């Protein structure tokens, strides 16, 4: 009597599954490599799209601080009035000295101010200019804040206007201190803990691929504060400025 034999399919199924898994991860690896290659190429060309320089902006900040100080009455004024005078003077100078950029200048319009929660820090900001490769904002807090700087693909220049900012990198045992007129340059890829005292305001200039910074700016609003109204206004204002610049050819 001849014994019957039925082929086993389990091993074939297992081999197919393994091949499918290898193919899936191979495709993912290829896509990741292509993405990283694209980012490397993009970082090699973004210089051609900048219309502003940190040096020129710092000259404008310094002259604005001096002019605001000369206009300040001798008697003491409130921190809010001092910040208003400095920011107003600075924005006038930015629009006058840098006509190559498109500016939003109505900083007294509260609809264009939004809270920003990012890296555990909370402040408010007014967007002066936002394009794909550059943004300039007034950022700070009337009550003070501290948190994580984020690790970004853009260089960030914090021009202190009022108050004080402190920061340090992991491993540093002494803080960095930045006062009005100082510039805190956060190099791309560098991460720090930072703090701003009460009534601290700064002109923040970032240059690089700005859309890659947006997830960090939106994450707390989505997963922590759940403040969807503020998130909506942030997207509305940022999108308005970026699209407005794209329409005039500014990337």
C-alpha positions in Angstrom: 0.0 0.0 0.0 1.4 3.4 -1.1 1.3 6.1 1.5 -0.3 9.4 0.5 1.7 12.6 0.8 0.4 16.2 1.0 2.9 19.0 0.6 3.2 21.3 3.5 2.6 25.0 2.7 3.6 26.6 6.0 7.2 27.1 5.0 6.3 28.7 1.7 3.9 31.1 3.4 6.6 32.0 5.9 9.1 32.6 3.1 6.6 34.8 1.2 6.0 36.8 4.4 9.7 37.3 5.0 10.2 38.4 1.4 7.3 40.8 1.6 8.7 42.3 4.9 12.1 42.7 3.3 10.6 44.4 0.3 8.5 46.7 2.4 11.4 47.8 4.6 13.6 48.1 1.5 11.1 50.5 -0.1 10.9 52.5 3.2 14.7 52.7 3.4 14.9 53.9 -0.2 12.3 56.5 0.4 14.1 57.7 3.5 17.4 57.8 1.6 15.8 59.9 -1.2 14.2 62.2 1.4 17.5 62.8 3.2 19.2 63.3 -0.2 16.6 65.9 -1.1 17.0 67.7 2.2 20.8 67.8 1.8 20.4 69.2 -1.8 17.8 71.7 -0.6 20.1 72.9 2.2 22.8 73.6 -0.4 20.6 76.0 -2.4 18.5 77.8 0.1 21.1 80.7 0.4 19.9 82.0 -3.0 16.4 82.7 -1.7 17.3 84.9 1.3 16.6 88.6 1.1 17.8 89.5 4.6 21.0 89.1 6.6 21.6 88.8 10.3 24.1 91.5 10.2 21.8 94.0 8.5 19.0 93.2 10.8 21.2 93.6 13.9 22.2 97.1 12.6 18.5 98.0 12.4 17.9 96.6 15.9 20.8 98.6 17.4 19.8 101.9 15.7 16.1 101.3 16.7 17.1 100.7 20.4 19.2 103.9 20.4 16.4 106.0 18.9 13.8 104.5 21.2 16.0 105.3 24.2 16.4 108.9 23.1 12.6 109.2 22.7 12.0 107.8 26.2 10.9 110.4 28.8 13.3 110.8 31.7 10.7 109.7 34.2 10.2 106.0 34.5 7.6 104.3 32.3 5.9 101.0 32.5 7.6 98.0 30.9 4.7 97.6 28.5 5.0 101.2 27.3 8.7 100.8 26.9 8.3 97.6 24.9 5.6 99.3 22.7 7.9 102.2 21.9 10.8 99.9 21.1 8.8 97.5 18.9 7.0 100.4 17.1 10.3 102.1 16.4 11.9 98.8 15.2 9.1 97.9 12.9 9.2 101.4 11.3 12.9 101.0 10.7 12.6 97.5 9.3 10.0 98.5 6.7 12.1 101.6 5.8 15.6 99.9 5.7 14.6 96.6 4.2 12.1 97.2 1.4 13.3 94.0 -0.3 11.1 92.1 2.2 7.3 92.1 2.5 6.3 93.2 6.0 3.2 93.0 8.2 3.5 96.1 10.4 0.2 96.5 12.3 1.5 95.2 15.6 -1.2 96.9 17.6 -3.9 94.7 16.0 -4.5 92.0 18.6 -6.0 89.7 16.0 -2.5 89.2 14.6 -0.9 88.3 17.9 -1.1 84.6 18.9 0.1 82.5 21.7 2.9 80.0 20.9 3.4 76.8 22.9 6.4 74.9 21.8 8.8 72.7 23.7 7.1 73.5 27.0 7.6 77.2 26.7 4.7 79.7 26.2 4.9 83.1 24.7 3.1 85.3 22.2 4.3 86.3 18.8 3.6 88.7 16.0 4.7 87.6 12.5 6.4 90.4 10.6 7.5 88.3 7.7 7.1 84.6 6.8 8.2 82.8 3.7 9.4 79.3 2.8 13.0 80.1 3.7 12.8 83.0 6.3 10.7 84.3 9.1 10.9 87.3 11.4 8.7 87.6 14.4 8.4 89.6 17.6 8.4 86.9 20.3 8.3 87.1 24.1 6.3 87.0 27.3 5.0 89.6 29.7 5.2 87.1 32.6 8.3 85.0 31.6 8.7 81.5 30.3 11.2 78.7 29.8 11.5 75.5 27.8 13.1 73.4 25.1 14.5 75.3 22.1 13.8 72.5 19.6 16.3 71.0 17.2 15.9 72.7 13.9 17.1 72.7 10.3 17.3 76.5 10.3 19.6 79.0 12.0 17.8 81.2 14.5 18.9 84.7 15.6 17.3 86.1 18.8 17.8 89.9 18.9 16.9 90.9 22.5 14.8 94.0 22.7 13.7 94.1 26.4 14.3 92.0 29.4 16.7 89.1 29.4 17.1 85.6 27.9 19.3 82.9 29.4 20.2 79.5 27.9 22.6 76.6 28.1 23.5 73.4 26.3 23.6 70.0 28.0 26.9 69.6 29.7 27.4 73.4 30.3 27.5 74.3 34.0 27.1 78.0 33.5 24.3 79.8 31.7 24.6 82.2 28.7 23.0 85.6 29.4 21.6 87.9 26.7 20.5 91.4 27.4 18.9 94.1 25.2 21.0 94.6 22.1 22.6 91.1 22.3 22.1 88.4 19.7 21.6 84.8 20.6 22.5 82.7 17.6 21.0 79.2 17.8 22.8 77.3 15.1 20.9 74.7 13.2 21.0 71.3 14.8 21.8 72.7 18.2 19.4 72.2 21.1 19.3 74.2 24.4 17.1 74.9 27.4 16.2 78.6 27.5 14.4 81.0 29.7 13.0 84.5 29.3 12.3 86.8 32.3 9.1 88.8 32.7 8.6 91.6 30.1 11.2 90.1 27.8 10.7 90.6 24.0 12.9 89.8 21.1 13.1 90.1 17.3 13.5 86.5 16.2 14.9 85.8 12.7 15.1 82.3 11.3 16.7 81.3 7.9 16.5 77.8 6.5 13.6 75.6 5.4 10.8 77.0 7.6 8.1 74.4 7.0 10.3 71.8 8.7 10.1 73.9 11.9 6.3 74.1 11.9 5.6 70.6 13.5 7.6 71.7 16.6 5.5 74.9 16.7 2.2 73.0 16.3 2.8 69.9 18.4 1.9 71.4 21.9 -1.2 72.9 20.5 -2.3 69.5 19.1 -1.2 67.2 21.8 -1.0 69.3 25.0 -3.0 72.5 25.2 -5.7 71.4 22.7 -6.1 75.1 22.0 -7.4 74.6 18.5 -8.6 78.2 18.1 -5.0 79.5 18.7 -3.7 76.8 16.3 -6.2 77.9 13.7 -5.1 81.5 13.9 -1.4 80.5 13.8 -2.0 78.5 10.6 -4.2 81.4 9.2 -1.6 84.1 9.7 1.4 81.9 8.8 -0.3 80.7 5.6 -1.4 84.2 4.7 2.2 85.5 4.9 3.8 82.6 3.2 1.3 82.5 0.3 1.5 86.3 0.0 5.3 86.1 -0.4 5.0 83.2 -2.9 2.7 85.3 -5.0 5.4 87.9 -5.4 8.1 85.3 -6.1 9.7 85.1 -2.6 10.4 81.6 -1.7 
